[in-house]
């Protein structure tokens, strides 16, 4: 297994499950919200697609 993607509605426990899996598998954890929003929670859609590609790349 190389990647796990967790998808769901807000408040459904995605972050909790993600933290548990990261701990169990000793793997890095990436929250896409951290890349999609700036410090004031404004979307940065122009850069998001490129950042997302980099985060999930195999390199």
Predicted model as a PDB file, atoms N, CA, C, CB and O in Angstrom, pLDDT in the B-factor column:
MODEL        1                                                                  
ATOM      1  N   UNK A   1       0.856  -1.168   0.000  1.00 66.00           N  
ATOM      2  CA  UNK A   1       0.000   0.000   0.000  1.00 66.00           C  
ATOM      3  C   UNK A   1       0.903   1.233   0.000  1.00 66.00           C  
ATOM      4  CB  UNK A   1      -0.974  -0.003   1.230  1.00 66.00           C  
ATOM      5  O   UNK A   1       1.814   1.343   0.820  1.00 66.00           O  
ATOM      6  N   UNK A   2       0.643   2.159  -0.928  1.00 77.00           N  
ATOM      7  CA  UNK A   2       1.459   3.362  -1.029  1.00 77.00           C  
ATOM      8  C   UNK A   2       0.740   4.609  -0.552  1.00 77.00           C  
ATOM      9  CB  UNK A   2       1.904   3.555  -2.441  1.00 77.00           C  
ATOM     10  O   UNK A   2       1.377   5.518  -0.020  1.00 77.00           O  
ATOM     11  N   UNK A   3      -0.567   4.674  -0.727  1.00 83.00           N  
ATOM     12  CA  UNK A   3      -1.332   5.863  -0.368  1.00 83.00           C  
ATOM     13  C   UNK A   3      -2.701   5.448   0.158  1.00 83.00           C  
ATOM     14  CB  UNK A   3      -1.479   6.815  -1.583  1.00 83.00           C  
ATOM     15  O   UNK A   3      -3.261   4.425  -0.238  1.00 83.00           O  
ATOM     16  N   UNK A   4      -3.217   6.268   1.058  1.00 89.00           N  
ATOM     17  CA  UNK A   4      -4.590   6.115   1.533  1.00 89.00           C  
ATOM     18  C   UNK A   4      -5.254   7.472   1.402  1.00 89.00           C  
ATOM     19  CB  UNK A   4      -4.646   5.582   3.019  1.00 89.00           C  
ATOM     20  O   UNK A   4      -4.725   8.469   1.895  1.00 89.00           O  
ATOM     21  N   UNK A   5      -6.392   7.526   0.752  1.00 88.00           N  
ATOM     22  CA  UNK A   5      -7.169   8.759   0.654  1.00 88.00           C  
ATOM     23  C   UNK A   5      -8.433   8.581   1.478  1.00 88.00           C  
ATOM     24  CB  UNK A   5      -7.508   9.111  -0.836  1.00 88.00           C  
ATOM     25  O   UNK A   5      -9.142   7.583   1.346  1.00 88.00           O  
ATOM     26  N   UNK A   6      -8.702   9.546   2.318  1.00 92.00           N  
ATOM     27  CA  UNK A   6      -9.891   9.497   3.166  1.00 92.00           C  
ATOM     28  C   UNK A   6     -10.817  10.623   2.719  1.00 92.00           C  
ATOM     29  CB  UNK A   6      -9.521   9.629   4.695  1.00 92.00           C  
ATOM     30  O   UNK A   6     -10.445  11.796   2.735  1.00 92.00           O  
ATOM     31  N   UNK A   7     -12.019  10.249   2.325  1.00 92.00           N  
ATOM     32  CA  UNK A   7     -12.978  11.204   1.781  1.00 92.00           C  
ATOM     33  C   UNK A   7     -14.268  11.099   2.587  1.00 92.00           C  
ATOM     34  CB  UNK A   7     -13.240  10.944   0.259  1.00 92.00           C  
ATOM     35  O   UNK A   7     -14.698  10.001   2.942  1.00 92.00           O  
ATOM     36  N   UNK A   8     -14.875  12.230   2.870  1.00 93.00           N  
ATOM     37  CA  UNK A   8     -16.143  12.201   3.588  1.00 93.00           C  
ATOM     38  C   UNK A   8     -16.647  13.595   3.866  1.00 93.00           C  
ATOM     39  CB  UNK A   8     -16.002  11.436   4.883  1.00 93.00           C  
ATOM     40  O   UNK A   8     -15.983  14.585   3.557  1.00 93.00           O  
ATOM     41  N   UNK A   9     -17.812  13.666   4.445  1.00 93.00           N  
ATOM     42  CA  UNK A   9     -18.445  14.939   4.796  1.00 93.00           C  
ATOM     43  C   UNK A   9     -17.727  15.581   5.979  1.00 93.00           C  
ATOM     44  CB  UNK A   9     -19.939  14.733   5.124  1.00 93.00           C  
ATOM     45  O   UNK A   9     -17.042  14.911   6.752  1.00 93.00           O  
ATOM     46  N   UNK A  10     -17.901  16.887   6.099  1.00 89.00           N  
ATOM     47  CA  UNK A  10     -17.358  17.593   7.250  1.00 89.00           C  
ATOM     48  C   UNK A  10     -17.911  17.028   8.552  1.00 89.00           C  
ATOM     49  CB  UNK A  10     -17.665  19.082   7.150  1.00 89.00           C  
ATOM     50  O   UNK A  10     -19.105  16.752   8.660  1.00 89.00           O  
ATOM     51  N   UNK A  11     -17.039  16.860   9.532  1.00 92.00           N  
ATOM     52  CA  UNK A  11     -17.468  16.354  10.830  1.00 92.00           C  
ATOM     53  C   UNK A  11     -17.654  14.859  10.904  1.00 92.00           C  
ATOM     54  CB  UNK A  11     -18.721  16.997  11.209  1.00 92.00           C  
ATOM     55  O   UNK A  11     -18.165  14.349  11.901  1.00 92.00           O  
ATOM     56  N   UNK A  12     -17.248  14.136   9.860  1.00 95.00           N  
ATOM     57  CA  UNK A  12     -17.479  12.688   9.838  1.00 95.00           C  
ATOM     58  C   UNK A  12     -16.354  11.883  10.487  1.00 95.00           C  
ATOM     59  CB  UNK A  12     -17.660  12.228   8.419  1.00 95.00           C  
ATOM     60  O   UNK A  12     -16.470  10.664  10.608  1.00 95.00           O  
ATOM     61  N   UNK A  13     -15.267  12.538  10.907  1.00 95.00           N  
ATOM     62  CA  UNK A  13     -14.180  11.828  11.577  1.00 95.00           C  
ATOM     63  C   UNK A  13     -12.982  11.533  10.695  1.00 95.00           C  
ATOM     64  CB  UNK A  13     -14.691  10.557  12.127  1.00 95.00           C  
ATOM     65  O   UNK A  13     -12.143  10.704  11.049  1.00 95.00           O  
ATOM     66  N   UNK A  14     -12.888  12.200   9.548  1.00 94.00           N  
ATOM     67  CA  UNK A  14     -11.772  11.944   8.622  1.00 94.00           C  
ATOM     68  C   UNK A  14     -10.420  12.214   9.276  1.00 94.00           C  
ATOM     69  CB  UNK A  14     -11.918  12.807   7.366  1.00 94.00           C  
ATOM     70  O   UNK A  14      -9.498  11.408   9.145  1.00 94.00           O  
ATOM     71  N   UNK A  15     -10.293  13.333   9.973  1.00 93.00           N  
ATOM     72  CA  UNK A  15      -9.016  13.679  10.604  1.00 93.00           C  
ATOM     73  C   UNK A  15      -8.641  12.686  11.692  1.00 93.00           C  
ATOM     74  CB  UNK A  15      -9.077  15.085  11.188  1.00 93.00           C  
ATOM     75  O   UNK A  15      -7.472  12.324  11.829  1.00 93.00           O  
ATOM     76  N   UNK A  16      -9.614  12.250  12.455  1.00 96.00           N  
ATOM     77  CA  UNK A  16      -9.359  11.269  13.511  1.00 96.00           C  
ATOM     78  C   UNK A  16      -8.840   9.965  12.922  1.00 96.00           C  
ATOM     79  CB  UNK A  16     -10.633  11.009  14.326  1.00 96.00           C  
ATOM     80  O   UNK A  16      -7.845   9.417  13.397  1.00 96.00           O  
ATOM     81  N   UNK A  17      -9.508   9.472  11.894  1.00 96.00           N  
ATOM     82  CA  UNK A  17      -9.079   8.239  11.230  1.00 96.00           C  
ATOM     83  C   UNK A  17      -7.702   8.425  10.601  1.00 96.00           C  
ATOM     84  CB  UNK A  17     -10.103   7.813  10.157  1.00 96.00           C  
ATOM     85  O   UNK A  17      -6.853   7.539  10.686  1.00 96.00           O  
ATOM     86  N   UNK A  18      -7.481   9.577   9.969  1.00 95.00           N  
ATOM     87  CA  UNK A  18      -6.198   9.847   9.320  1.00 95.00           C  
ATOM     88  C   UNK A  18      -5.059   9.839  10.336  1.00 95.00           C  
ATOM     89  CB  UNK A  18      -6.241  11.195   8.586  1.00 95.00           C  
ATOM     90  O   UNK A  18      -4.007   9.251  10.082  1.00 95.00           O  
ATOM     91  N   UNK A  19      -5.260  10.487  11.486  1.00 96.00           N  
ATOM     92  CA  UNK A  19      -4.217  10.494  12.525  1.00 96.00           C  
ATOM     93  C   UNK A  19      -3.938   9.092  13.038  1.00 96.00           C  
ATOM     94  CB  UNK A  19      -4.627  11.399  13.690  1.00 96.00           C  
ATOM     95  O   UNK A  19      -2.781   8.729  13.253  1.00 96.00           O  
ATOM     96  N   UNK A  20      -4.977   8.306  13.235  1.00 97.00           N  
ATOM     97  CA  UNK A  20      -4.792   6.932  13.717  1.00 97.00           C  
ATOM     98  C   UNK A  20      -4.021   6.095  12.698  1.00 97.00           C  
ATOM     99  CB  UNK A  20      -6.154   6.277  14.014  1.00 97.00           C  
ATOM    100  O   UNK A  20      -3.101   5.363  13.065  1.00 97.00           O  
ATOM    101  N   UNK A  21      -4.389   6.200  11.427  1.00 95.00           N  
ATOM    102  CA  UNK A  21      -3.691   5.432  10.393  1.00 95.00           C  
ATOM    103  C   UNK A  21      -2.238   5.875  10.250  1.00 95.00           C  
ATOM    104  CB  UNK A  21      -4.411   5.572   9.052  1.00 95.00           C  
ATOM    105  O   UNK A  21      -1.346   5.043  10.082  1.00 95.00           O  
ATOM    106  N   UNK A  22      -2.003   7.174  10.314  1.00 94.00           N  
ATOM    107  CA  UNK A  22      -0.626   7.675  10.216  1.00 94.00           C  
ATOM    108  C   UNK A  22       0.216   7.130  11.360  1.00 94.00           C  
ATOM    109  CB  UNK A  22      -0.603   9.220  10.226  1.00 94.00           C  
ATOM    110  O   UNK A  22       1.373   6.759  11.163  1.00 94.00           O  
ATOM    111  N   UNK A  23      -0.357   7.082  12.541  1.00 96.00           N  
ATOM    112  CA  UNK A  23       0.361   6.543  13.699  1.00 96.00           C  
ATOM    113  C   UNK A  23       0.601   5.035  13.542  1.00 96.00           C  
ATOM    114  CB  UNK A  23      -0.427   6.825  14.999  1.00 96.00           C  
ATOM    115  O   UNK A  23       1.709   4.557  13.784  1.00 96.00           O  
ATOM    116  N   UNK A  24      -0.411   4.303  13.147  1.00 95.00           N  
ATOM    117  CA  UNK A  24      -0.297   2.845  12.992  1.00 95.00           C  
ATOM    118  C   UNK A  24       0.750   2.483  11.953  1.00 95.00           C  
ATOM    119  CB  UNK A  24      -1.648   2.240  12.599  1.00 95.00           C  
ATOM    120  O   UNK A  24       1.569   1.592  12.178  1.00 95.00           O  
ATOM    121  N   UNK A  25       0.727   3.174  10.807  1.00 93.00           N  
ATOM    122  CA  UNK A  25       1.632   2.852   9.703  1.00 93.00           C  
ATOM    123  C   UNK A  25       2.922   3.671   9.721  1.00 93.00           C  
ATOM    124  CB  UNK A  25       0.925   3.064   8.392  1.00 93.00           C  
ATOM    125  O   UNK A  25       3.773   3.519   8.845  1.00 93.00           O  
ATOM    126  N   UNK A  26       3.061   4.545  10.729  1.00 93.00           N  
ATOM    127  CA  UNK A  26       4.232   5.414  10.825  1.00 93.00           C  
ATOM    128  C   UNK A  26       4.460   6.133   9.491  1.00 93.00           C  
ATOM    129  CB  UNK A  26       5.489   4.596  11.225  1.00 93.00           C  
ATOM    130  O   UNK A  26       5.553   6.101   8.926  1.00 93.00           O  
ATOM    131  N   UNK A  27       3.409   6.773   9.013  1.00 89.00           N  
ATOM    132  CA  UNK A  27       3.413   7.419   7.703  1.00 89.00           C  
ATOM    133  C   UNK A  27       3.118   8.903   7.835  1.00 89.00           C  
ATOM    134  CB  UNK A  27       2.391   6.758   6.773  1.00 89.00           C  
ATOM    135  O   UNK A  27       2.525   9.333   8.825  1.00 89.00           O  
ATOM    136  N   UNK A  28       3.528   9.690   6.846  1.00 88.00           N  
ATOM    137  CA  UNK A  28       3.198  11.120   6.878  1.00 88.00           C  
ATOM    138  C   UNK A  28       1.705  11.342   6.673  1.00 88.00           C  
ATOM    139  CB  UNK A  28       3.992  11.879   5.806  1.00 88.00           C  
ATOM    140  O   UNK A  28       1.014  10.527   6.062  1.00 88.00           O  
ATOM    141  N   UNK A  29       1.235  12.446   7.191  1.00 90.00           N  
ATOM    142  CA  UNK A  29      -0.179  12.807   7.082  1.00 90.00           C  
ATOM    143  C   UNK A  29      -0.273  14.162   6.392  1.00 90.00           C  
ATOM    144  CB  UNK A  29      -0.872  12.841   8.489  1.00 90.00           C  
ATOM    145  O   UNK A  29       0.396  15.114   6.793  1.00 90.00           O  
ATOM    146  N   UNK A  30      -1.093  14.248   5.367  1.00 85.00           N  
ATOM    147  CA  UNK A  30      -1.282  15.491   4.633  1.00 85.00           C  
ATOM    148  C   UNK A  30      -2.757  15.857   4.639  1.00 85.00           C  
ATOM    149  CB  UNK A  30      -0.753  15.368   3.184  1.00 85.00           C  
ATOM    150  O   UNK A  30      -3.605  15.061   4.237  1.00 85.00           O  
ATOM    151  N   UNK A  31      -3.055  17.060   5.094  1.00 85.00           N  
ATOM    152  CA  UNK A  31      -4.419  17.588   5.046  1.00 85.00           C  
ATOM    153  C   UNK A  31      -4.485  18.555   3.870  1.00 85.00           C  
ATOM    154  CB  UNK A  31      -4.824  18.298   6.402  1.00 85.00           C  
ATOM    155  O   UNK A  31      -3.762  19.550   3.849  1.00 85.00           O  
ATOM    156  N   UNK A  32      -5.339  18.276   2.900  1.00 81.00           N  
ATOM    157  CA  UNK A  32      -5.429  19.142   1.727  1.00 81.00           C  
ATOM    158  C   UNK A  32      -5.966  20.526   2.056  1.00 81.00           C  
ATOM    159  CB  UNK A  32      -6.302  18.501   0.685  1.00 81.00           C  
ATOM    160  O   UNK A  32      -5.687  21.476   1.324  1.00 81.00           O  
ATOM    161  N   UNK A  33      -6.727  20.667   3.135  1.00 79.00           N  
ATOM    162  CA  UNK A  33      -7.197  21.996   3.532  1.00 79.00           C  
ATOM    163  C   UNK A  33      -6.024  22.940   3.779  1.00 79.00           C  
ATOM    164  CB  UNK A  33      -8.071  21.903   4.790  1.00 79.00           C  
ATOM    165  O   UNK A  33      -6.127  24.139   3.518  1.00 79.00           O  
ATOM    166  N   UNK A  34      -4.927  22.415   4.272  1.00 79.00           N  
ATOM    167  CA  UNK A  34      -3.753  23.242   4.547  1.00 79.00           C  
ATOM    168  C   UNK A  34      -3.172  23.814   3.253  1.00 79.00           C  
ATOM    169  CB  UNK A  34      -2.686  22.424   5.291  1.00 79.00           C  
ATOM    170  O   UNK A  34      -2.514  24.854   3.284  1.00 79.00           O  
ATOM    171  N   UNK A  35      -3.401  23.163   2.137  1.00 79.00           N  
ATOM    172  CA  UNK A  35      -2.922  23.660   0.848  1.00 79.00           C  
ATOM    173  C   UNK A  35      -3.976  24.464   0.105  1.00 79.00           C  
ATOM    174  CB  UNK A  35      -2.467  22.508  -0.013  1.00 79.00           C  
ATOM    175  O   UNK A  35      -3.642  25.320  -0.714  1.00 79.00           O  
ATOM    176  N   UNK A  36      -5.237  24.199   0.381  1.00 83.00           N  
ATOM    177  CA  UNK A  36      -6.326  24.844  -0.347  1.00 83.00           C  
ATOM    178  C   UNK A  36      -6.643  26.242   0.187  1.00 83.00           C  
ATOM    179  CB  UNK A  36      -7.567  23.981  -0.281  1.00 83.00           C  
ATOM    180  O   UNK A  36      -7.096  27.107  -0.562  1.00 83.00           O  
ATOM    181  N   UNK A  37      -6.404  26.459   1.481  1.00 85.00           N  
ATOM    182  CA  UNK A  37      -6.735  27.741   2.104  1.00 85.00           C  
ATOM    183  C   UNK A  37      -5.483  28.462   2.581  1.00 85.00           C  
ATOM    184  CB  UNK A  37      -7.695  27.532   3.275  1.00 85.00           C  
ATOM    185  O   UNK A  37      -4.491  27.835   2.953  1.00 85.00           O  
ATOM    186  N   UNK A  38      -5.547  29.812   2.562  1.00 84.00           N  
ATOM    187  CA  UNK A  38      -4.448  30.589   3.122  1.00 84.00           C  
ATOM    188  C   UNK A  38      -4.676  30.777   4.627  1.00 84.00           C  
ATOM    189  CB  UNK A  38      -4.321  31.967   2.403  1.00 84.00           C  
ATOM    190  O   UNK A  38      -5.552  30.137   5.208  1.00 84.00           O  
ATOM    191  N   UNK A  39      -3.887  31.652   5.252  1.00 87.00           N  
ATOM    192  CA  UNK A  39      -3.965  31.845   6.700  1.00 87.00           C  
ATOM    193  C   UNK A  39      -5.322  32.383   7.167  1.00 87.00           C  
ATOM    194  CB  UNK A  39      -2.875  32.788   7.142  1.00 87.00           C  
ATOM    195  O   UNK A  39      -5.723  32.147   8.307  1.00 87.00           O  
ATOM    196  N   UNK A  40      -6.034  33.112   6.282  1.00 90.00           N  
ATOM    197  CA  UNK A  40      -7.352  33.652   6.625  1.00 90.00           C  
ATOM    198  C   UNK A  40      -8.490  32.784   6.082  1.00 90.00           C  
ATOM    199  CB  UNK A  40      -7.488  35.073   6.088  1.00 90.00           C  
ATOM    200  O   UNK A  40      -9.625  33.251   5.995  1.00 90.00           O  
ATOM    201  N   UNK A  41      -8.216  31.558   5.724  1.00 87.00           N  
ATOM    202  CA  UNK A  41      -9.185  30.609   5.201  1.00 87.00           C  
ATOM    203  C   UNK A  41      -9.812  31.072   3.891  1.00 87.00           C  
ATOM    204  CB  UNK A  41     -10.263  30.368   6.221  1.00 87.00           C  
ATOM    205  O   UNK A  41     -10.985  30.804   3.630  1.00 87.00           O  
ATOM    206  N   UNK A  42      -9.029  31.768   3.069  1.00 88.00           N  
ATOM    207  CA  UNK A  42      -9.465  32.128   1.722  1.00 88.00           C  
ATOM    208  C   UNK A  42      -8.929  31.087   0.752  1.00 88.00           C  
ATOM    209  CB  UNK A  42      -8.981  33.563   1.328  1.00 88.00           C  
ATOM    210  O   UNK A  42      -7.757  30.721   0.840  1.00 88.00           O  
ATOM    211  N   UNK A  43      -9.753  30.596  -0.171  1.00 87.00           N  
ATOM    212  CA  UNK A  43      -9.273  29.601  -1.137  1.00 87.00           C  
ATOM    213  C   UNK A  43      -8.156  30.165  -2.018  1.00 87.00           C  
ATOM    214  CB  UNK A  43     -10.432  29.113  -2.016  1.00 87.00           C  
ATOM    215  O   UNK A  43      -8.212  31.316  -2.450  1.00 87.00           O  
ATOM    216  N   UNK A  44      -7.159  29.352  -2.271  1.00 84.00           N  
ATOM    217  CA  UNK A  44      -6.073  29.716  -3.188  1.00 84.00           C  
ATOM    218  C   UNK A  44      -6.121  28.747  -4.367  1.00 84.00           C  
ATOM    219  CB  UNK A  44      -4.662  29.675  -2.469  1.00 84.00           C  
ATOM    220  O   UNK A  44      -5.174  28.003  -4.622  1.00 84.00           O  
ATOM    221  N   UNK A  45      -7.239  28.775  -5.074  1.00 77.00           N  
ATOM    222  CA  UNK A  45      -7.531  27.799  -6.117  1.00 77.00           C  
ATOM    223  C   UNK A  45      -6.501  27.791  -7.231  1.00 77.00           C  
ATOM    224  CB  UNK A  45      -8.882  28.064  -6.695  1.00 77.00           C  
ATOM    225  O   UNK A  45      -6.256  26.742  -7.827  1.00 77.00           O  
ATOM    226  N   UNK A  46      -5.888  28.934  -7.530  1.00 76.00           N  
ATOM    227  CA  UNK A  46      -4.938  28.987  -8.636  1.00 76.00           C  
ATOM    228  C   UNK A  46      -3.752  28.044  -8.400  1.00 76.00           C  
ATOM    229  CB  UNK A  46      -4.440  30.422  -8.834  1.00 76.00           C  
ATOM    230  O   UNK A  46      -3.307  27.356  -9.318  1.00 76.00           O  
ATOM    231  N   UNK A  47      -3.254  28.021  -7.184  1.00 80.00           N  
ATOM    232  CA  UNK A  47      -2.082  27.202  -6.870  1.00 80.00           C  
ATOM    233  C   UNK A  47      -2.440  25.787  -6.407  1.00 80.00           C  
ATOM    234  CB  UNK A  47      -1.259  27.882  -5.804  1.00 80.00           C  
ATOM    235  O   UNK A  47      -1.579  24.909  -6.378  1.00 80.00           O  
ATOM    236  N   UNK A  48      -3.694  25.567  -6.048  1.00 83.00           N  
ATOM    237  CA  UNK A  48      -4.066  24.312  -5.414  1.00 83.00           C  
ATOM    238  C   UNK A  48      -3.817  23.086  -6.291  1.00 83.00           C  
ATOM    239  CB  UNK A  48      -5.506  24.359  -5.026  1.00 83.00           C  
ATOM    240  O   UNK A  48      -3.304  22.078  -5.805  1.00 83.00           O  
ATOM    241  N   UNK A  49      -4.166  23.155  -7.552  1.00 83.00           N  
ATOM    242  CA  UNK A  49      -3.988  21.986  -8.430  1.00 83.00           C  
ATOM    243  C   UNK A  49      -2.525  21.574  -8.499  1.00 83.00           C  
ATOM    244  CB  UNK A  49      -4.515  22.287  -9.846  1.00 83.00           C  
ATOM    245  O   UNK A  49      -2.214  20.385  -8.425  1.00 83.00           O  
ATOM    246  N   UNK A  50      -1.623  22.541  -8.640  1.00 85.00           N  
ATOM    247  CA  UNK A  50      -0.190  22.217  -8.680  1.00 85.00           C  
ATOM    248  C   UNK A  50       0.292  21.665  -7.348  1.00 85.00           C  
ATOM    249  CB  UNK A  50       0.629  23.454  -9.054  1.00 85.00           C  
ATOM    250  O   UNK A  50       1.044  20.691  -7.317  1.00 85.00           O  
ATOM    251  N   UNK A  51      -0.132  22.275  -6.249  1.00 83.00           N  
ATOM    252  CA  UNK A  51       0.276  21.790  -4.931  1.00 83.00           C  
ATOM    253  C   UNK A  51      -0.246  20.381  -4.676  1.00 83.00           C  
ATOM    254  CB  UNK A  51      -0.219  22.737  -3.838  1.00 83.00           C  
ATOM    255  O   UNK A  51       0.459  19.540  -4.118  1.00 83.00           O  
ATOM    256  N   UNK A  52      -1.475  20.133  -5.086  1.00 81.00           N  
ATOM    257  CA  UNK A  52      -2.062  18.807  -4.897  1.00 81.00           C  
ATOM    258  C   UNK A  52      -1.283  17.760  -5.682  1.00 81.00           C  
ATOM    259  CB  UNK A  52      -3.539  18.803  -5.325  1.00 81.00           C  
ATOM    260  O   UNK A  52      -1.015  16.675  -5.167  1.00 81.00           O  
ATOM    261  N   UNK A  53      -0.920  18.072  -6.918  1.00 82.00           N  
ATOM    262  CA  UNK A  53      -0.115  17.134  -7.713  1.00 82.00           C  
ATOM    263  C   UNK A  53       1.210  16.825  -7.020  1.00 82.00           C  
ATOM    264  CB  UNK A  53       0.148  17.708  -9.119  1.00 82.00           C  
ATOM    265  O   UNK A  53       1.638  15.672  -6.984  1.00 82.00           O  
ATOM    266  N   UNK A  54       1.852  17.839  -6.479  1.00 82.00           N  
ATOM    267  CA  UNK A  54       3.137  17.632  -5.784  1.00 82.00           C  
ATOM    268  C   UNK A  54       2.958  16.776  -4.539  1.00 82.00           C  
ATOM    269  CB  UNK A  54       3.767  18.981  -5.400  1.00 82.00           C  
ATOM    270  O   UNK A  54       3.787  15.909  -4.260  1.00 82.00           O  
ATOM    271  N   UNK A  55       1.894  17.006  -3.791  1.00 78.00           N  
ATOM    272  CA  UNK A  55       1.674  16.258  -2.555  1.00 78.00           C  
ATOM    273  C   UNK A  55       1.444  14.771  -2.797  1.00 78.00           C  
ATOM    274  CB  UNK A  55       0.498  16.834  -1.813  1.00 78.00           C  
ATOM    275  O   UNK A  55       1.847  13.940  -1.983  1.00 78.00           O  
ATOM    276  N   UNK A  56       0.805  14.435  -3.899  1.00 75.00           N  
ATOM    277  CA  UNK A  56       0.481  13.025  -4.145  1.00 75.00           C  
ATOM    278  C   UNK A  56       1.398  12.362  -5.165  1.00 75.00           C  
ATOM    279  CB  UNK A  56      -0.943  12.908  -4.612  1.00 75.00           C  
ATOM    280  O   UNK A  56       1.168  11.223  -5.571  1.00 75.00           O  
ATOM    281  N   UNK A  57       2.426  13.075  -5.570  1.00 77.00           N  
ATOM    282  CA  UNK A  57       3.327  12.502  -6.579  1.00 77.00           C  
ATOM    283  C   UNK A  57       4.125  11.333  -5.993  1.00 77.00           C  
ATOM    284  CB  UNK A  57       4.291  13.586  -7.122  1.00 77.00           C  
ATOM    285  O   UNK A  57       4.291  11.227  -4.778  1.00 77.00           O  
ATOM    286  N   UNK A  58       4.601  10.485  -6.854  1.00 66.00           N  
ATOM    287  CA  UNK A  58       5.367   9.293  -6.435  1.00 66.00           C  
ATOM    288  C   UNK A  58       6.831   9.605  -6.248  1.00 66.00           C  
ATOM    289  CB  UNK A  58       5.216   8.173  -7.455  1.00 66.00           C  
ATOM    290  O   UNK A  58       7.591   8.746  -5.801  1.00 66.00           O  
ATOM    291  N   UNK A  59       7.245  10.812  -6.578  1.00 61.00           N  
ATOM    292  CA  UNK A  59       8.663  11.156  -6.490  1.00 61.00           C  
ATOM    293  C   UNK A  59       9.006  11.718  -5.139  1.00 61.00           C  
ATOM    294  CB  UNK A  59       9.040  12.147  -7.566  1.00 61.00           C  
ATOM    295  O   UNK A  59      10.161  12.063  -4.889  1.00 61.00           O  
TER     296      UNK A  59                                                      
ENDMDL                                                                          
END                                                                             
